[in-house]
């Protein structure tokens, strides 16, 4: 296992241990940023996550949301925002957030941990950008 993978997995464990149930994403993002992660790029529906870190890039392959050919929903900004708010308020788990984002026409998103923004993208160039607050993290 590479140093980049070890560092990423260690940071994810630290973040999950201290993450609040509501508004937990900014906490997770700050722990990852402090561990040297600069970007996290998600591809849906594959649930593939690319982490760009100061120790090298790491890819994580999650469980895909669909198998075989699938139609892509039209980009629905309001449905995406509803999915975001449900996640931010602790009313959904991460897999539910991913599925709701996919149903809202999101084919990928890019987390810029330096700028503290997330850019959600549809397949026809649509974008929704949301900033997230800096979280207080001990240590």
N, C-alpha and C positions, 0 to 999 in steps of 0.2 A: 504494500500500500504506500502511495506517495505521501510526502509531507503535505501537499496541497489537500489531499483527501482527508488525512488525519486532522489537519487544522480545521477544515470545514465541518467535519463530523463532530469534533469537539465543541466548536462554536454553536452548532445546532443543538447539541445536548444542553449546553449552558443556557441557551436562549429558551428552550422548552421548559427547563426547570424553573426559571424565574419569570416566565411570560404570564402576564395577567390574562384572565379569561375574556375580558372586554378590552378592545384596543390593543391587542397583543402584537399586531404586525409591526408597529413602529419599534417596539422593544426588540423583536426578532431582528429587524433590519439593522438596528444600532449595534447589537451584539455581533452580527456578521460583519458590519463595516469596521468595527474595532479589531476584528480578526483578519482584516485585509481583503475582504470581499468588496469589489467596486461595482459590479453589476451582476444581475441575476435575470436571465432571459428565459422565459417560458414559451413553449410551443404547445398549443392545444390543437386537436384533441389528444395528441400523443402523450401529454404530460411529461415532456422532456424538459429538464431544467439545466441550463448552462450557467455555471458560476465562474465569473472572471475574478481571480484572486491574485494577490501579490506573490503567491507561491506557484502560480500556474493555473490554467483552466481545468475545471472539473465538470463532467456531465453526469447527471443523475436521471435515470430512466424510471419514471413512475408507471403506474398502471394506466394504460390508455382509456380514454372515455368512450371510445367506439371501436368496433372491429369491422373491417371491410369498408366498402364505399359508404359514404354518408353525405347527405346534403348539409350545407352550411347555412345557418339562419342569417337573415339580414341583420346588420349591426343595429342593435337596439340600445342606445345610450341610457335610456331610463331604466330598462331592465338590468343593465350592468350596474348602474348606480344603486339600485335596490339590492342587488347581490352584494355589493361592497358594504353598504350600510348594515345589512344583516350580519356579515362577517365581522365588521368593526364593533358591532354591539354584542357580539358573542352569541348570536342567535343561529349560527350555522358553523359547521366544522369545515376545515379546509377542503376536503373532497367535495362537499356540497357547494362551496364557493366556486371551485373549478368547473363543476357541472353547470351551475347557473350562469357562469361567464360564457361557457361554450354555447348554451342555449340563447344567450344574448348576442351571439355572432362574433365573439372574441376568438381570434385564431392565435393570438399570442400577446404576451405583455413583457415589458422591459422595466426592471427596477433599477434605477440609478441611485445607488446608496450614497454617493457623494452629494448629489443635488436633492436627495430625498423626494424623488418623484417616481410615479409609476405611469407608464404609457401603455394603454390597452389599444390593440389594433384589430380591425376587421379586415376581411380579405380584399376589399376594394379601396384600401388606403384610408379608411375611417380611423380616427384616433380620439381617444379621451385620455387626458392627462390629469392626474390628481397628485397633489403634494401631500406628504404626510408629516406629522410633527416629529421633532426630535424627542426621543424618549430618554428618560433618566435611567441609567444603568450603573449599578454599583461595580466598582473595581475597574 
